[in-house]
């Protein structure tokens, strides 16, 4: 028996595939179907820890949430986490395989396809329907040989494809018609139709555009998704557009938080709950800009290349700005890689992040870190040592940190101290991601910076309401019944039966 499935592929990166897949997952789940999300190969430094002890792309964790199920390593069996311009850490079925240069990665493709099909078969056995997300552009014909992310996967599994195109960036007719022109005929035949995404204004004004696309491609339009204003409330897949994800905050009493943008910033959705607070001004500091002198707090975020990003931090002169910030009485928080940077030294004797060596840290905490191949992946819960507020999150890091400041932990996690705090209490570090999604902890932490009233922001409830609003939006703008029929038209045996 063939399990119904549909695959959203894009005419390019950042066209909104991840958000549409999440919304479609919630739509189908609300219709009473058992739904599972799947992305064969993802490239992102924004990852989530799964209930089965691995890691997957953040977008697939959100899609699992949209399906009202726990995230699983099988929802994103191949995850590439860029560490340098020509290399990435490769995670297979939730576990770190190693770091590979781009040219060496191609040799892994046959083995990776086997893992992809194994995970897909696992999900087929659980679901009434699967929502599959492609990666990047369907028209990257130079990458077609050995492809596991787009048409190569669709070919092996027989999953029909719907293309997603972003009209907001312009050239949407050329994007779709050009994709049709460049695809090999057998791949173009896999495309059942297309979705226009991010339309601003009256969608009826694009009727002639739809006719132009369909006349030239033979593909059916499944609808025009108008602009969804609440998208910013959902965790972002990657760092594209992260400069715009800050917030203006409000009023003279706004708490100003500065975040230097590392080249390899990771798990930046740690910042999302802060950006939603009405009395917080979250400033994303670009290269070439100084850390704002009037900041209450500077957060050093996670990094996929800690030593490289630390050296970038110093080259920007942000270390000088950070010391001046502390002299003015400001506070500093390091998250994961940012925590490691705050110490006296980072040692990489095995070349985990590249060339073996070590780097002097910022020296703001009396700790040092040695990078090791083993990665800690675990969901955790506890309380904040400084405020006693409950907190939950997850650890996702390599490296062992030791030093005197660990005697003053930042968190109490299951009756063990975690993280470190300086003797004056103004420099803090933790390995735990996601701490600001805990409402009571976030309020207590911000209240220690400046006395404030509770905003009433309930972060997880906000995400749930946004997923429901997205589902309503897609029900109103897409032909959902037709998409379900396309999923049910999948031919051939399920991978699970092979």
Secondary structure as GFF3:
##gff-version 3
##sequence-region A 1 498
A	DSSP	beta_strand	4	10	.	.	.	ID=ss1
A	DSSP	alpha_helix	17	30	.	.	.	ID=ss2
A	DSSP	beta_strand	35	38	.	.	.	ID=ss3
A	DSSP	beta_strand	41	43	.	.	.	ID=ss4
A	DSSP	beta_strand	47	49	.	.	.	ID=ss5
A	DSSP	beta_strand	55	57	.	.	.	ID=ss6
A	DSSP	alpha_helix	58	66	.	.	.	ID=ss7
A	DSSP	three_ten_helix	73	75	.	.	.	ID=ss8
A	DSSP	beta_strand	78	84	.	.	.	ID=ss9
A	DSSP	beta_strand	87	92	.	.	.	ID=ss10
A	DSSP	beta_strand	95	101	.	.	.	ID=ss11
A	DSSP	alpha_helix	102	105	.	.	.	ID=ss12
A	DSSP	three_ten_helix	106	108	.	.	.	ID=ss13
A	DSSP	alpha_helix	109	124	.	.	.	ID=ss14
A	DSSP	beta_strand	129	137	.	.	.	ID=ss15
A	DSSP	three_ten_helix	141	143	.	.	.	ID=ss16
A	DSSP	alpha_helix	151	157	.	.	.	ID=ss17
A	DSSP	beta_strand	160	166	.	.	.	ID=ss18
A	DSSP	alpha_helix	172	182	.	.	.	ID=ss19
A	DSSP	alpha_helix	185	188	.	.	.	ID=ss20
A	DSSP	beta_strand	191	199	.	.	.	ID=ss21
A	DSSP	three_ten_helix	203	206	.	.	.	ID=ss22
A	DSSP	alpha_helix	207	217	.	.	.	ID=ss23
A	DSSP	beta_strand	220	226	.	.	.	ID=ss24
A	DSSP	three_ten_helix	229	233	.	.	.	ID=ss25
A	DSSP	three_ten_helix	242	245	.	.	.	ID=ss26
A	DSSP	beta_strand	255	260	.	.	.	ID=ss27
A	DSSP	beta_strand	265	266	.	.	.	ID=ss28
A	DSSP	three_ten_helix	268	271	.	.	.	ID=ss29
A	DSSP	alpha_helix	272	276	.	.	.	ID=ss30
A	DSSP	beta_strand	280	285	.	.	.	ID=ss31
A	DSSP	beta_strand	297	300	.	.	.	ID=ss32
A	DSSP	beta_strand	302	303	.	.	.	ID=ss33
A	DSSP	alpha_helix	306	315	.	.	.	ID=ss34
A	DSSP	alpha_helix	318	327	.	.	.	ID=ss35
A	DSSP	beta_strand	331	335	.	.	.	ID=ss36
A	DSSP	alpha_helix	337	341	.	.	.	ID=ss37
A	DSSP	beta_strand	345	348	.	.	.	ID=ss38
A	DSSP	beta_strand	357	360	.	.	.	ID=ss39
A	DSSP	beta_strand	368	384	.	.	.	ID=ss40
A	DSSP	beta_strand	390	402	.	.	.	ID=ss41
A	DSSP	three_ten_helix	404	407	.	.	.	ID=ss42
A	DSSP	beta_strand	411	413	.	.	.	ID=ss43
A	DSSP	beta_strand	416	418	.	.	.	ID=ss44
A	DSSP	beta_strand	420	421	.	.	.	ID=ss45
A	DSSP	beta_strand	427	430	.	.	.	ID=ss46
A	DSSP	beta_strand	432	433	.	.	.	ID=ss47
A	DSSP	three_ten_helix	435	437	.	.	.	ID=ss48
A	DSSP	alpha_helix	439	449	.	.	.	ID=ss49
A	DSSP	alpha_helix	459	477	.	.	.	ID=ss50
A	DSSP	alpha_helix	480	488	.	.	.	ID=ss51
A	DSSP	three_ten_helix	495	497	.	.	.	ID=ss52
###
